[in-house]
């Protein structure tokens, strides 16, 4: 793939990236910092996040770009290695706002840090909450909170971390579609999951400047929109700002809009957001591939994040899934969530 010298430069840079050295972190802030960063000087001339602001549906705000995200770190490593063409591709990802998936280690501190940086920049944070017990049906992202009480405590810490700052939240990708999937979540736990989702919606929606979108799958997974109506109602769609579609998936924007309109009409006209991070070429078409959703080849970045969608019911196109991060150990990929460099190049090149 690379010449000998270029290969050595890239592998050396990637080793430094994995090590997470302080020098790399300092270089990252100089190369990637937007006006949100607290530092002396002007933050550099070609910051990935510099031109990433997008109007938020009628609010005049914008989405925050994390200058320390995996794509931004990869960009610094590529520039250090002198791999200019690859850096140009990765910059297409690093320059755009993407979802911040809140972890389980110190969630209050994490959300306070993210929303605080976004507030300082006059921007909105995009948070993804993905920790419901029994998540992902035992697949690559299996896990979640150990029990209902642990989940409630996690949500409470996130609520405290957000406070009165502006945030858009995508709540529990796949949770409701998995409740519709036979054999996924044990039947005896369905009531608990609905209760946890409804409680989470209520707490988050009660914050003064937070938008909450319950995840509703994608049009290929839930073919009949009517089937998602009762799950959304039980999970608290009445209190939510809307629902999200296509998270971590590849269905076209057009297909999601058509599906979202049908579903919206059944749940009181609620608006929706669409994950366009990797849907530029639509879904992979492979007969017999049960994991067509997992690191499929030939995909591309989709519409850039924006709330100026031109669609009355579509609040925003968002990059909820961070492009370049693996879906799991399928098709040669690393563990779910790890940076998958070759795949990132393919996504950006396809765009």
JOJOCOR-V27783 format. One record per residue. N is the residue number from 1. SS is DSSP state (hx for helix, st for strand, lp for the rest). PHI is phi in degrees with one decimal (* if undefined). Layout:
n=<N/N>
ss=<SS/SS>
phi=<PHI/PHI>
//
This chain:
n=<1/2/3/4/5/6/7/8/9/10/11/12/13/14/15/16/17/18/19/20/21/22/23/24/25/26/27/28/29/30/31/32/33/34/35/36/37/38/39/40/41/42/43/44/45/46/47/48/49/50/51/52/53/54/55/56/57/58/59/60/61/62/63/64/65/66/67/68/69/70/71/72/73/74/75/76/77/78/79/80/81/82/83/84/85/86/87/88/89/90/91/92/93/94/95/96/97/98/99/100/101/102/103/104/105/106/107/108/109/110/111/112/113/114/115/116/117/118/119/120/121/122/123/124/125/126/127/128/129/130/131/132/133/134/135/136/137/138/139/140/141/142/143/144/145/146/147/148/149/150/151/152/153/154/155/156/157/158/159/160/161/162/163/164/165/166/167/168/169/170/171/172/173/174/175/176/177/178/179/180/181/182/183/184/185/186/187/188/189/190/191/192/193/194/195/196/197/198/199/200/201/202/203/204/205/206/207/208/209/210/211/212/213/214/215/216/217/218/219/220/221/222/223/224/225/226/227/228/229/230/231/232/233/234/235/236/237/238/239/240/241/242/243/244/245/246/247/248/249/250/251/252/253/254/255/256/257/258/259/260/261/262/263/264/265/266/267/268/269/270/271/272/273/274/275/276/277/278/279/280/281/282/283/284/285/286/287/288/289/290/291/292/293/294/295/296/297/298/299/300/301/302/303/304/305/306/307/308/309/310/311/312/313/314/315/316/317/318/319/320/321/322/323/324/325/326/327/328/329/330/331/332/333/334/335/336/337/338/339/340/341/342/343/344/345/346/347/348/349/350/351>
ss=<lp/lp/lp/hx/hx/hx/hx/hx/hx/hx/hx/hx/hx/hx/hx/hx/hx/hx/hx/lp/lp/hx/hx/hx/hx/hx/hx/hx/hx/hx/hx/hx/lp/lp/lp/lp/lp/lp/lp/lp/lp/lp/lp/lp/lp/lp/lp/lp/lp/lp/lp/lp/lp/lp/lp/lp/lp/lp/lp/lp/lp/lp/st/lp/lp/lp/lp/lp/lp/hx/hx/hx/hx/hx/hx/hx/hx/hx/hx/hx/lp/lp/lp/hx/hx/hx/hx/hx/hx/hx/hx/hx/hx/hx/lp/lp/lp/lp/lp/st/st/lp/lp/lp/lp/lp/hx/hx/hx/hx/hx/hx/hx/hx/hx/hx/hx/hx/hx/hx/lp/lp/lp/st/st/st/st/st/st/lp/lp/lp/lp/lp/st/hx/hx/hx/lp/lp/lp/lp/st/lp/lp/lp/lp/hx/hx/hx/hx/hx/hx/hx/hx/hx/hx/hx/hx/hx/hx/hx/lp/lp/lp/lp/st/st/st/st/st/lp/lp/lp/hx/hx/hx/hx/hx/hx/lp/lp/lp/lp/lp/lp/hx/hx/hx/hx/hx/hx/hx/hx/hx/hx/hx/hx/hx/hx/hx/hx/hx/hx/hx/lp/lp/lp/lp/st/st/st/st/st/st/lp/lp/lp/lp/lp/lp/lp/lp/lp/hx/hx/hx/hx/hx/hx/hx/hx/hx/hx/lp/lp/lp/lp/lp/lp/lp/st/st/st/st/lp/lp/lp/lp/lp/lp/lp/hx/hx/hx/hx/hx/hx/hx/hx/hx/hx/hx/hx/hx/hx/lp/lp/lp/lp/st/st/st/st/st/lp/lp/lp/st/lp/lp/lp/lp/lp/lp/lp/lp/lp/lp/lp/lp/lp/lp/lp/lp/lp/lp/lp/lp/st/lp/lp/lp/lp/lp/st/lp/lp/lp/lp/lp/lp/lp/st/st/st/st/st/lp/lp/lp/lp/lp/lp/st/lp/lp/lp/lp/lp/lp/lp/lp/lp/lp/lp/lp/lp/st/lp/hx/hx/hx/hx/hx/hx/hx/hx/hx/hx/lp>
phi=<*/-117.9/-68.5/-59.6/-65.4/-63.9/-61.4/-63.9/-63.3/-66.4/-64.5/-65.4/-65.6/-66.1/-63.8/-66.1/-61.4/-63.4/-69.5/62.2/-68.5/-64.7/-63.3/-65.1/-61.1/-66.3/-62.3/-60.2/-64.1/-69.5/-84.4/-116.0/-71.7/-98.3/-64.8/-73.3/-76.9/-94.0/-158.7/-74.8/88.6/-98.7/82.3/93.2/-97.2/-130.4/-64.9/-57.2/-89.1/-62.4/-112.3/-91.4/-65.6/-134.3/-61.2/-95.0/-18.0/75.6/-106.3/75.5/-88.2/-149.0/-90.7/-86.2/-103.1/-77.6/-74.1/-118.0/-69.8/-62.6/-64.5/-64.8/-66.9/-63.4/-61.2/-61.3/-62.1/-67.0/-64.3/-61.2/-82.9/75.9/-92.6/-63.2/-64.8/-68.0/-61.4/-62.6/-68.7/-65.3/-63.8/-60.8/-87.1/-64.2/-80.3/-108.3/-69.4/-139.8/-64.0/-101.2/-84.3/-73.8/-87.4/-102.2/-90.5/52.9/-63.5/-64.8/-65.7/-64.1/-68.1/-65.4/-65.1/-67.5/-68.2/-66.7/-64.2/-65.2/-62.3/-60.5/-88.0/70.4/-126.4/-100.9/-87.2/-106.9/-111.5/-118.3/-106.0/-141.7/-151.7/-64.6/-55.7/66.9/-69.0/64.8/50.3/74.2/-89.1/-64.0/-111.5/-61.7/134.7/101.1/-59.7/-68.1/-162.0/-62.4/-65.3/-64.4/-66.7/-60.5/-63.8/-62.5/-61.8/-60.3/-67.6/-66.4/-57.3/-65.1/-69.8/-76.8/59.5/-98.4/-84.4/-81.4/-149.5/-107.4/-124.3/-99.9/-99.7/52.5/-51.2/76.9/-60.4/-70.2/-58.1/-67.7/-67.8/-86.0/-90.6/-56.6/80.8/-87.5/-95.0/-51.4/-55.1/-67.9/-104.3/-61.1/-59.7/-62.4/-66.3/-59.9/-62.7/-63.9/-65.0/-63.1/-63.9/-63.0/-58.2/-60.2/-67.4/-72.2/-66.8/-76.0/-73.9/-70.4/-138.4/-122.7/-106.2/-123.3/-123.9/-76.3/-74.8/-127.3/76.2/-148.2/-67.7/-84.9/-79.1/-106.9/-65.0/-104.1/-57.1/-57.9/-66.5/-92.5/-65.4/-63.3/-57.3/-63.9/-63.2/-68.3/-88.7/101.6/-59.9/-61.5/-91.2/-77.0/-79.4/167.0/-133.7/-114.9/-131.3/70.9/-60.7/60.7/-124.1/-128.1/-63.2/-65.3/-60.0/-60.8/-64.7/-68.8/-63.5/-61.4/-65.1/-61.7/-62.9/-62.8/-67.0/-56.9/-63.0/-94.2/-126.3/76.0/75.3/-62.8/-78.8/-149.8/-119.4/-126.5/-79.2/-107.6/-60.6/-138.5/-104.7/-60.5/-107.6/73.1/-77.2/-74.2/-108.8/-139.5/-62.4/84.4/-90.2/-69.9/-117.9/-63.1/-81.9/-102.9/47.8/-67.8/-74.7/75.6/-92.5/-149.4/-58.7/-102.4/-55.5/-66.0/-57.2/-165.4/-99.1/-91.0/-88.2/74.4/-118.6/-56.4/-88.2/-97.8/-65.1/-167.0/-94.9/-128.2/-97.8/-73.4/-75.9/-79.7/-58.6/97.3/-97.5/-67.9/-81.1/151.3/-81.5/-118.1/51.8/83.3/-81.0/-78.0/-56.1/-53.6/93.5/-77.4/-68.0/-117.3/-62.0/-61.1/-69.8/-60.2/-62.0/-65.9/-60.9/-70.1/-65.2/-68.6/-75.4>
//
